[in-house]
Every structure is written in C-alpha cells, then in structure tokens.
Amino acid sequence: MDTGQLSPISTELEMPPVGVAASSVPTMIHSATSSSCAESWSTSYSDGDQGGEEADHDVSWEKNSDDALTVPKIEPLEDDGFQMDEVKEAPRTPIPESNAAPLPQTKLKRPRGRPRKHPLTPQVATNKVAKGRSKTGCITCRKRKKKCDEAKPRCLNCEKNAVVCEGYHEKTIWKSGKEKAEEERQKRHTLPHITLQPIFQGVETPEDMVFLNHYISHLSGVLTVEGQHKNAFKDMLLQMAVEHRGLMHSILSVASRHIDYDTPYGVKILGSNPKISLTSLLNRSQFHHNAAMEKLCEPVGNESDPKNKTNLSPRYGQMLCLLLQTLAEGNPNGEHRVHLQAYKNLIQQSPPPDNAFLIFITEFFQYRVFADELIRYPDLHIPRLATEDWEPWLEIQPARLIGIADGLFHYLAQITTIRNAIRANMAAEVDPVVDYTSLYRAAEIDSAIREWTPHWPPGDSRDRVGLLYKQMMWVYLFRTIYPPSSSSPSTLFTQQTTSVIPLSPTSQPHSARTPPSSERPTSSHTTPPRADSPPPIRYPPHHDHRITLAVDESLAIMDSFKPSDPVQTLLLVPCLVIGCACFAPAQREKVRNAIRTVRGYTGLRNCDRVGEVLEEVWRLMERGDWVRVWDWQGVARSMGLDFSCA
C-alpha cells in the first residue's frame, strides 16, 4: 500500500470511471449505520485497461449461494460515537499560478485500510533554519556543558542545581580599526581628572625631588664627621621635616643653594632630568626660601601648650638650615650672625624638649659662635656672641665636633678678648700695647693649651685633627701677643735685622730682610739677576722661628688627610689661622691646596671667602704692612667680607 497517496476524500477529486459504463457498476448494499462510509466508497477506480483487474484485486467480494452481492466487512471502530461529519477538511495546498500549460494530472492510488479519524495535515514545504549551539549561556553552564535558560542576572538552572552562577560574558561587538581608534580617542577626552597629592609636604615637583635627593645623598654627608651611619642631619632633621612643612622648605632651600651647576656634578643633574631646567631649578629654590622664611616668622604661640613645645624643635631646625644656607652661598653680608643671635635668644627662653636634639644643636651652633670670633671685627655697640664663661646645659655626649665638649674653644674666646684689648691700645697709641695683665692671661692660656689633650677612639681621624686644633690655638695666641710696633710700614721695612731665621728645622736659612734697590750700592758693572732665583721672603720685624716651625707642623698634619676624609669639614678654621702666619710662598701654596680640597669636599662657598681674605693678607705681607697683617679681622672688614669661617 502506498501511504504517500492521499485519499480521495482529503483531496476531493472527482474521478469518473473510465472504460466501464456506469450502469455496469454493481450497486453496493450496506447497512444504515454505515451509510456515510458506503457513500465514500461508491466511486469506482480504474486504471486504463487494467481497471477491472485492479478492482478485483483491491476489493474482495463475497458471493453466497444466491449469487447476490454482499457488503464488504468493515472492522468495528474503537469509538462508537464517531461521525464522519465531524471530520474536517485539511487545508488545501496552494497551487502556484503559472502561465505555462497545465501538466497532465497523475492518477493517485486509492489508499488501503480504513480512513483516518483525524486526517494528516498536508506537508507544506518551508525553509527551516537549523539552530546551532547557543553561546550566550552563563559561564557556569558552559563549563558544565549544561543547557542554560539564560535568565538574568543569575540563571535558574544554576540555582536549581545549587551551583554558584558566575554570570555571563560581556557581549563583544566586532568593530573595525577606525571605529576602535575613534573610541579610544573619545575615552581619552572623557577620562576623569585625578590629582595625586604629594606624599611629603613641600615635595611637589621634579625640581623638589632633585633637591631632596641631593640633601640625602650628598649634603647631609659632608656636614657631619660621623659618616652616614650616625648622621643627625638625616636621623633627626629629616624625620621632623616629614611632619613640619616649614622645615621641609628649609631643607630643600639649603640643598638647592648648595648645588653648583657649573661643576660636572651640576651638569649631570641637568642632563639626567629632562623635565627640569636651570631656570625652573632657580625659581623653585627661591620659592622654598620664601616659604621657609614665612613659616619661620609665624608666632610660636603659648609656650605652655604642649603642641607649641613640639614645634620648637622644627623651628631650631629651620634656623640651622638657614645658617647652613649662608655658608653654602658664601654670603659676605653677615647674615649668619642674625641666625646665631636668634639661636642664643631662643635657647635661653625655650630650649627644645628633646635632649638628644638639644645636644646636637648646641654643639652645632656653639661651634660657629666661637669660630665667628676669628672674622668678626669688634663693635662697642653690639655685644659679642661668644662668652668666656659659657657652659653647656647638658653634657655633650657623644661629641661630634672639636672644641665644644672638650672646652678648647674657651681659650679661643679668651685670646680674642686679649686681641681686642691690644687693638684698642694700638688705636689709642698706648705704650706698651701689650700690658702686664694681657701677658699674664696669655701665660695662663698657654699653660692650659699645653695640658689640653684630645680624646677620640683609636683610628679616628679626629684624633689628629685635635692636635691640629691645639697647634692652631697656640699660633693664634702667639700672633696675638706679639703685635708689630706702631711704626709706619716703610720704617718697619727699612729696619736692619741681622738674625737669620729658617723656615723649618730642615730648611735652608734665608735673610729676614731684603733691602730695597734704592739702598743697594751702585756700581758701573751690574750683574743681571738670575732668572731662576726665588723671590725673597719677607718676614715681620723681630720674627721668631717658633712660629715658622708651628706652621710647618700644622701644614704637615693637613696634608696627611685624604681629600675624601670626612674631617675635611673641620679644616677650614685652621686654614684661616695658619694661613695668616704663612710668610713663605711654599707655605702659602700648601694652604691654597688645603682650601681647595675643603671646597671640593664640602661644596661650601664660604671657603672662597676665606681664600680671598688670605690672598689680601699675603699681598699685605709682600708690601710689608705688618700692622694690617696682624689685624686680619680689620682686613676682612675693609674688603666688605663678613662671613662664617666654620
């Protein structure tokens, strides 16, 4: 049976019998209950010449003895209440209209078996789209390879299986390169603006970082003799500067003034930082100086307030930095004395609460207070900063410098008192200029200097520096109590001296005086001077060889230190005192080299000021102006130089 053919009922095709007369079709007899079914089968089917044969095969007719036709056997239906009237037509298959000639109709075979209760829906040709695997499921279901219902925000399948739903992948849309570039450009224009605040107060620009790095890596190391492991300029000052904006401005200001941009070090700083320039560094340096002075001038407030007592230490730190700035700049206007005076006034009323910091600043400031006596010209209207009876508030332990904790600089103040008295007698033309009282005090000071002994651990270079300071103090005392007479320089120059004074115990003797050319006997036969003859050495009247020996020994000690030795910080004061007693050119050249070494190590420009004063003193030695040579404080004043020589 061909199941692909539709029944005549479903197609409603009326096909008349072919080749057989209608009257020859036997009449079918059926019961009343199956009349509708019999009607549907009342139509005969034929297929050309074989129509009768197929009819015989398709339908089995039963004949009884009377040769009468009987009803074909119909199987009982499962539903007795079934009515053919209830069967609905299937929708007709649309026949496309075409202008072409109609095709010949094919004859469909009659289906076998009973008709269907519910006719099949005709198969309509539709273009089905094959559904692939969904790629929009949640991450969890895709990992587990389970079907996802794609519910948002969490899939119900995961919740039903008690699994944590990881959500969904972000939907990506393909974009061309031009679209991506445009999107990136819009993002850059629409990014929010953020401001990163400085981690340290006052350190805000690349120039500030240059100053801070210079202070940490270089400046703080040359200001102390102890090295990097016990550096109070970093361990104390820098720690306070993190919490105090004014002190940070002061540190950056002194660091910026210390950099010499003409040296290879300064050129390297400018070359290694493309974001900065010399102009920006100078402008930022001035900004920090102004900000530091503004914070320093703010009122302290009530001293009984614990918070104000805490702010005292940073204030002392600011004064210390401003004093160092005058040394770094080589300021010749006496600004260093303003900070020294401010320190003395404040320390008597409000000392800092931290004892360790109090010891540090006491030694630092007091060392420069005493050293200021070597340059300061006495003024009757302004009291001296250094006093002979000064005593520290606390025992200075551990000691960092020479002359404060051990008391050696007390003798320097006493010698300066004698020098001021002799200077006043010379100005008043008192005879003798050195009275008995001054000589008696000088004898006591000489005895005390001889008994003084430095106490430093073995191997510490400060042990040798202590001997240099001891010799320097004796030279200062000797030069003070032996001033030249009040005679004019020409008279002193023409005095006859028969003694022969050696430069050192091993040097060849030289004449103490070379007569001028006007006093030399004239002769018709003159001998031309030798080109390789050294210039004559001019000594002051009544020159003593003891001072020459002391100078040579001091220069030998200074030459023994390496240029990188931290004690170079302490050698500028001896260079000034010993240099004012150098009468021989060889001695002066050694002092020049020592000053250049100190300048190269510390980078402080006040070394240049010391060199300028010494050059003028040596020029006066060549002229024979021994009164002014003795009074080098007056020489510095006449040159307009008032600086700290420490």
C-alpha positions in Angstrom: 0.0 0.0 0.0 1.3 3.3 -1.0 1.0 5.5 2.1 2.3 8.6 0.3 -1.0 8.9 -1.7 -3.9 10.9 -0.2 -7.4 9.6 0.0 -10.0 10.8 -2.4 -11.9 12.3 0.4 -9.0 14.5 1.5 -8.3 15.7 -2.0 -11.9 16.0 -3.1 -11.0 14.9 -6.6 -14.0 13.5 -8.5 -12.7 10.9 -10.9 -15.3 9.3 -13.1 -14.9 5.7 -14.1 -13.0 5.1 -17.3 -13.8 2.4 -19.8 -16.7 1.0 -17.8 -20.3 2.1 -18.1 -21.9 3.5 -15.1 -24.7 1.1 -15.3 -22.3 -1.8 -15.1 -21.1 -0.9 -11.6 -22.9 -3.1 -9.2 -24.9 -1.5 -6.5 -23.5 -1.9 -3.1 -25.8 -2.8 -0.3 -24.8 -1.6 3.2 -26.5 -1.0 6.5 -28.0 2.2 7.7 -25.3 2.7 10.3 -22.5 2.8 7.8 -24.3 4.8 5.0 -21.8 7.6 5.1 -18.9 5.2 4.8 -20.6 3.4 2.0 -21.1 6.6 0.1 -17.4 7.4 0.3 -16.7 4.0 -1.3 -19.4 4.3 -4.1 -16.9 5.6 -6.5 -15.0 3.1 -8.7 -11.4 3.4 -9.6 -9.9 2.2 -12.9 -6.6 2.4 -14.4 -6.9 2.2 -18.1 -7.2 -1.3 -19.5 -6.3 -2.9 -16.2 -9.1 -1.2 -14.2 -11.2 -4.3 -13.9 -8.2 -6.4 -12.8 -7.2 -3.9 -10.1 -10.8 -3.8 -8.9 -10.8 -7.4 -8.5 -7.5 -7.3 -6.5 -8.4 -4.3 -4.4 -11.8 -5.5 -3.3 -12.6 -9.0 -2.2 -16.3 -9.7 -3.0 -18.0 -12.5 -1.2 -20.8 -14.4 -3.0 -23.4 -16.5 -1.4 -25.2 -19.3 -2.9 -27.8 -17.0 -4.4 -25.1 -15.1 -6.3 -26.1 -11.9 -4.7 -23.7 -9.1 -3.7 -22.9 -8.7 -0.1 -21.5 -5.8 2.0 -17.7 -5.8 2.5 -16.5 -6.5 6.0 -15.9 -3.4 8.0 -14.0 -3.6 11.2 -15.6 -2.0 14.2 -14.4 1.4 15.2 -12.8 2.0 18.6 -15.1 4.9 19.1 -18.7 4.1 18.5 -19.7 7.7 18.6 -17.5 8.6 15.7 -19.3 10.5 12.9 -17.8 11.2 9.6 -19.5 14.6 9.6 -17.1 15.7 12.3 -14.1 15.1 10.0 -12.7 18.5 8.9 -11.0 19.1 5.7 -7.3 19.7 5.7 -6.2 23.0 4.3 -5.7 22.9 0.6 -2.3 23.1 -0.8 -1.9 26.3 -2.6 -1.3 25.8 -6.3 1.1 28.3 -7.8 -0.3 30.1 -10.7 1.6 29.7 -13.9 1.1 30.8 -17.4 2.7 27.6 -18.6 0.5 24.8 -20.0 -1.0 22.6 -17.3 0.7 19.4 -16.6 -1.2 16.2 -17.0 -2.8 15.1 -13.8 -1.4 11.9 -12.4 -3.8 9.3 -11.1 -3.5 8.7 -7.4 -3.9 5.2 -6.0 -6.7 4.6 -3.5 -5.3 4.1 -0.1 -5.8 0.9 1.6 -7.3 0.4 5.0 -9.8 2.4 6.9 -9.8 6.2 6.7 -8.1 8.2 9.4 -10.1 9.6 12.2 -8.1 12.8 12.1 -6.7 13.4 8.6 -3.0 14.4 8.4 -2.1 18.0 7.9 -0.6 18.4 4.4 3.1 18.7 4.3 3.9 22.3 3.4 7.4 23.0 2.2 9.0 25.6 4.5 12.6 26.7 4.7 13.8 25.6 8.2 16.8 27.4 9.8 19.0 24.9 11.6 19.6 26.2 15.2 23.3 25.8 16.3 24.7 25.7 19.9 23.9 28.7 21.9 26.9 30.7 23.0 25.2 33.2 25.3 24.6 30.9 28.3 26.1 31.7 31.6 29.7 30.8 32.4 28.9 28.1 34.8 26.5 26.2 32.4 29.0 26.5 29.6 31.7 25.0 31.8 29.4 22.2 33.0 28.1 21.7 29.4 24.5 22.1 30.5 21.6 23.8 28.8 21.2 27.3 30.2 17.9 29.2 30.4 19.9 32.4 30.2 17.9 34.1 32.9 19.3 37.4 34.2 21.1 38.2 36.5 21.6 34.5 37.5 20.4 31.6 35.6 17.7 29.5 37.2 19.3 26.3 36.1 22.3 27.0 38.4 20.0 27.9 41.3 18.0 24.8 40.8 21.2 22.7 41.0 22.6 24.7 43.9 25.6 25.9 41.9 27.1 29.3 42.0 26.2 31.1 38.8 29.3 33.0 37.5 27.2 35.3 35.3 27.5 36.0 31.7 30.4 37.0 29.4 30.4 40.6 28.3 28.9 40.8 24.9 31.5 41.9 22.4 30.7 43.5 19.2 33.2 43.4 16.3 34.5 46.8 15.4 36.8 48.0 12.7 40.2 49.6 13.4 38.9 53.0 12.6 36.0 52.6 15.0 38.3 51.3 17.7 40.7 54.3 17.2 37.8 56.7 17.4 36.5 55.0 20.6 40.0 55.3 22.2 40.2 59.0 21.3 36.8 59.6 22.9 37.9 57.7 26.0 41.0 59.9 26.4 38.9 63.0 26.2 36.3 61.7 28.6 38.8 60.3 31.2 38.2 61.7 34.7 40.8 64.1 36.1 42.6 62.9 39.3 45.2 64.7 41.4 47.9 62.7 43.2 48.7 64.6 46.4 52.5 64.7 47.4 53.5 62.1 49.8 55.7 64.6 51.7 54.7 68.1 52.4 56.6 70.6 50.3 58.0 67.9 47.8 55.6 68.5 44.9 57.6 68.9 41.7 60.5 67.2 39.9 62.7 70.0 41.0 61.9 69.3 44.6 62.9 65.7 44.2 66.2 66.8 42.8 66.8 68.9 45.9 65.7 66.2 48.3 67.9 63.6 46.7 70.9 65.9 46.8 70.3 66.6 50.5 70.0 62.9 51.4 72.8 61.5 49.2 75.4 64.4 49.3 74.8 67.4 51.5 73.9 65.7 54.8 77.1 63.6 54.5 79.5 66.5 54.1 78.0 68.4 57.1 79.0 65.8 59.7 82.2 63.9 60.6 80.4 60.7 61.7 79.5 59.4 58.3 76.2 58.1 57.1 75.5 55.7 59.9 75.2 58.3 62.6 74.0 61.3 60.6 71.9 63.6 62.7 71.0 65.7 59.6 69.1 62.8 58.3 68.1 60.9 61.5 66.8 64.0 63.3 66.1 66.8 60.8 64.6 64.8 58.0 62.3 62.9 60.4 60.9 66.2 61.7 60.6 67.7 58.2 58.2 64.9 57.2 55.7 66.3 59.7 56.6 70.0 59.5 56.2 71.8 56.2 58.4 74.8 57.2 61.4 72.6 58.0 61.0 70.7 54.7 61.0 74.1 52.8 64.2 75.0 54.7 65.9 71.7 53.9 65.0 72.0 50.2 66.2 75.6 50.1 69.6 74.9 51.6 70.0 71.9 49.3 69.1 74.0 46.2 71.6 76.7 47.2 74.4 74.1 47.8 74.3 72.7 44.2 76.9 74.2 41.9 75.6 73.9 38.4 78.9 74.8 36.8 80.6 71.7 38.1 80.4 68.3 36.5 78.0 67.2 39.3 75.6 70.0 38.5 75.8 69.4 34.7 75.0 65.8 35.3 71.9 66.7 37.3 70.7 68.9 34.5 71.4 66.3 31.9 69.8 63.3 33.7 66.4 65.1 34.3 64.8 66.2 31.0 61.7 67.6 32.8 63.8 70.3 34.6 65.9 73.2 33.5 68.3 75.6 35.2 65.6 78.3 35.2 63.0 76.1 36.8 65.5 75.0 39.5 66.4 78.5 40.4 62.7 79.6 40.6 61.8 76.6 42.7 64.8 77.4 45.0 63.6 80.9 45.6 60.1 79.6 46.3 61.3 77.3 49.0 63.4 80.1 50.6 60.4 82.4 50.7 58.1 79.7 52.1 60.7 78.8 54.8 61.1 82.4 55.9 57.3 82.8 56.0 56.9 79.8 58.3 59.8 80.8 60.5 58.3 84.2 61.1 55.0 82.8 62.3 54.4 83.4 66.0 55.1 80.4 68.3 52.1 80.9 70.4 51.6 80.0 74.1 54.7 78.2 75.3 52.7 76.3 77.9 50.8 74.5 75.2 52.4 71.0 74.6 51.8 71.3 70.8 53.8 74.5 70.7 56.6 72.9 72.6 56.7 70.2 70.0 57.0 72.8 67.3 60.1 74.3 68.9 62.4 71.5 67.5 61.5 72.2 63.9 62.0 75.9 64.5 65.5 75.3 65.6 66.0 73.0 62.6 64.9 75.9 60.4 67.4 78.3 61.9 70.1 75.6 61.4 69.2 75.2 57.7 69.2 79.0 57.2 72.7 79.2 58.8 73.9 76.5 56.5 72.5 78.3 53.6 74.7 81.3 54.3 77.7 79.0 54.3 76.6 77.3 51.1 76.1 80.7 49.4 79.3 82.2 50.9 77.2 85.2 52.0 79.5 88.1 52.8 76.9 90.4 54.5 76.9 88.9 58.0 73.5 87.2 57.7 74.9 84.2 59.5 75.2 86.3 62.7 71.5 87.0 62.6 70.7 83.3 62.9 73.3 82.8 65.6 71.9 85.7 67.6 68.3 84.3 67.2 69.5 80.9 68.4 71.1 82.4 71.6 68.0 84.4 72.4 65.6 81.4 71.9 67.7 78.8 73.6 67.8 80.8 76.8 64.0 81.1 77.0 62.7 77.9 75.2 65.1 75.0 74.8 63.7 72.1 72.7 62.1 69.3 74.7 64.2 66.5 73.1 67.5 66.2 74.9 69.3 64.4 72.0 68.3 67.2 69.6 69.2 69.8 72.2 72.8 68.4 72.4 73.1 68.3 68.7 72.0 71.9 68.0 74.0 73.2 71.0 77.3 71.8 69.6 76.5 72.8 66.1 75.6 76.5 66.9 78.2 77.0 69.6 81.0 75.8 67.3 80.1 78.5 64.8 79.6 81.1 67.6 83.2 80.7 68.8 84.6 80.4 65.2 82.9 83.7 64.4 85.4 85.5 66.7 88.1 84.9 64.0 86.3 87.1 61.4 84.1 89.4 63.4 85.5 92.9 63.9 84.7 94.2 67.4 81.9 96.7 67.7 81.3 98.5 71.0 77.6 98.9 70.3 76.9 95.2 69.7 77.8 92.6 72.3 79.9 89.6 71.4 78.1 86.3 70.8 80.9 84.2 72.4 81.5 84.4 76.1 84.4 83.0 78.0 82.3 81.5 80.8 79.8 79.6 78.5 78.8 76.2 79.8 76.5 73.7 78.0 73.1 72.9 79.6 73.7 69.2 79.2 76.8 67.1 78.9 77.6 66.9 75.2 77.8 63.1 74.6 78.5 61.9 72.1 80.7 64.7 70.8 80.8 65.3 67.1 83.0 68.4 66.7 86.2 69.6 68.2 86.4 72.5 70.7 82.9 72.5 72.3 82.6 69.4 74.5 86.3 69.4 75.3 86.5 73.2 76.2 89.3 74.1 73.7 87.3 76.9 72.2 87.0 78.6 75.5 90.7 79.6 75.1 89.8 81.0 71.6 87.3 83.4 73.3 89.9 84.4 75.9 92.6 85.0 73.2 90.1 87.1 71.3 89.5 89.2 74.4 93.2 89.9 74.6 93.4 90.7 70.9 90.6 93.2 71.2 92.3 95.0 74.1 95.6 95.2 72.2 93.8 96.5 69.1 92.2 99.2 71.3 95.7 100.1 72.7 97.1 100.4 69.2 94.3 102.6 68.1 94.8 104.8 71.2 98.6 104.7 70.8 99.1 103.4 74.3 102.6 102.3 75.1 103.1 99.5 75.7 100.2 98.0 73.6 100.5 94.7 75.5 100.1 95.4 79.1 101.0 93.2 82.1 97.5 91.9 82.5 97.4 90.6 78.9 100.7 88.9 79.3 99.7 87.2 82.5 96.5 85.9 81.0 98.4 84.7 77.9 100.7 82.7 80.1 97.8 81.0 81.8 96.1 80.3 78.4 99.4 78.9 77.1 99.7 76.5 80.0 96.1 75.4 79.6 96.6 74.7 75.9 99.6 72.6 76.6 97.7 70.5 79.1 94.7 70.0 76.7 94.5 66.6 75.1 92.0 65.3 72.6 90.1 62.1 73.5 88.9 60.2 70.5 88.8 56.5 69.8 91.9 54.9 68.2 91.8 55.1 64.4 89.5 58.2 64.4 90.9 60.9 62.2 89.6 63.5 64.6 92.5 62.5 67.0 95.0 64.1 64.5 92.6 67.0 63.9 92.6 67.6 67.6 96.4 68.0 67.5 96.0 70.4 64.6 93.5 72.5 66.6 95.9 72.5 69.5 98.7 73.8 67.4 96.3 76.3 65.7 95.3 77.7 69.1 98.9 78.2 70.1 99.6 80.1 66.8 96.6 82.3 67.4 97.8 83.1 70.9 101.4 83.7 69.7 100.4 86.0 66.9 98.1 87.9 69.2 100.5 88.8 72.0 103.3 89.7 69.5 101.9 92.6 67.5 104.1 94.8 65.3 105.1 98.2 66.6 103.1 101.2 65.7 105.8 102.5 63.3 104.9 103.1 59.7 105.2 100.2 57.2 108.1 102.0 55.5 110.0 102.3 58.7 109.4 98.7 59.6 110.5 97.7 56.1 113.9 99.6 56.3 114.9 98.3 59.8 118.1 96.3 59.8 117.8 92.8 61.0 120.9 90.6 61.5 119.2 87.4 62.6 118.8 84.5 60.1 115.6 82.6 60.5 115.0 79.2 59.0 111.6 78.2 57.6 111.7 74.9 59.3 114.2 72.9 61.2 115.4 71.2 58.0 115.1 74.2 55.6 118.0 76.4 54.5 118.3 79.8 56.2 117.1 82.9 54.5 117.7 86.5 55.2 114.9 88.1 57.2 115.1 91.3 55.1 116.0 92.2 51.6 117.0 95.8 51.2 115.3 97.8 48.5 117.1 98.7 45.3 117.5 102.3 46.4 119.7 101.2 49.4 121.9 98.9 47.4 125.3 100.2 46.4 125.5 101.3 42.8 128.3 100.1 40.5 129.2 100.6 37.0 129.3 96.9 36.5 125.9 95.4 37.2 125.2 91.8 37.2 121.9 90.8 35.6 119.6 88.9 38.1 119.2 85.2 37.8 116.0 84.0 36.2 115.7 81.0 38.4 116.2 82.8 41.7 113.3 82.5 44.1 111.7 85.7 45.3 112.9 86.9 48.6 110.9 86.0 51.7 109.8 89.0 53.8 109.4 88.4 57.5 108.0 90.9 60.0 110.4 92.6 62.4 111.6 90.6 65.3 110.4 87.4 63.6 110.6 84.3 65.7 111.4 80.9 64.2 109.0 79.2 66.6 106.0 80.5 64.6 107.6 79.1 61.4 108.1 75.7 63.0 104.5 75.6 64.2 103.2 76.5 60.8 105.2 73.8 59.1 104.0 71.1 61.6 100.4 72.2 61.1 100.7 72.1 57.3 102.1 68.6 57.5 99.1 67.4 59.5 96.7 69.0 57.0 98.5 67.2 54.1 98.1 63.9 55.8 94.3 63.8 55.3 92.8 62.3 52.2 90.5 64.5 50.1 87.6 62.2 50.8 88.1 62.1 54.6 85.1 63.4 56.5 87.3 65.5 58.7 87.8 67.9 55.8 84.7 69.6 57.2 86.8 70.7 60.2 89.8 72.0 58.4 88.6 75.5 57.2 89.2 77.2 60.6 92.8 76.0 60.9 93.4 77.1 57.2 92.5 80.7 58.2 94.6 80.9 61.4 97.6 79.1 60.0 97.4 80.9 56.6 97.7 84.3 58.3 101.0 83.2 59.7 102.4 81.8 56.4 105.3 84.1 55.3 106.9 81.8 52.8 105.4 81.2 49.3 105.7 77.4 49.7 103.6 77.6 52.9 101.0 79.7 51.2 100.7 77.3 48.3 100.0 74.4 50.7 97.3 76.5 52.4 95.8 77.2 48.9 95.7 73.5 48.2 94.2 72.7 51.5 91.4 75.3 51.0 90.7 73.9 47.5 90.4 70.4 49.0 88.0 71.5 51.6 85.9 73.4 49.0 85.8 70.3 46.8 84.7 68.1 49.6 82.1 70.3 51.3 81.0 72.4 48.3 80.5 75.4 50.7 81.3 78.7 49.1 82.5 80.4 52.3 85.8 78.6 51.5 86.2 81.0 48.7 85.8 83.9 51.1 88.5 82.6 53.4 90.8 82.3 50.4 90.0 85.9 49.4 91.0 87.2 52.9 94.2 85.2 52.9 95.2 86.4 49.5 94.8 90.0 50.7 96.8 89.3 53.9 99.6 87.8 51.8 99.6 90.8 49.5 100.0 93.0 52.5 102.9 90.8 53.6 104.6 91.5 50.3 104.1 95.2 50.9 105.4 95.0 54.5 102.2 96.4 56.1 102.6 94.3 59.2 100.1 96.1 61.3 97.3 95.2 58.9 98.7 91.7 58.5 98.4 91.2 62.3 94.7 92.5 62.3 93.2 90.2 59.6 89.7 90.9 61.1 90.2 94.5 60.0 91.4 93.3 56.6 88.1 91.4 56.1 86.1 94.4 57.2 87.9 96.7 54.8 87.1 94.2 52.0 83.4 94.2 52.9 83.5 90.5 53.9 81.6 89.4 56.9 81.0 85.6 56.8 81.3 82.4 58.9 84.7 80.7 58.5 83.4 77.4 60.0 
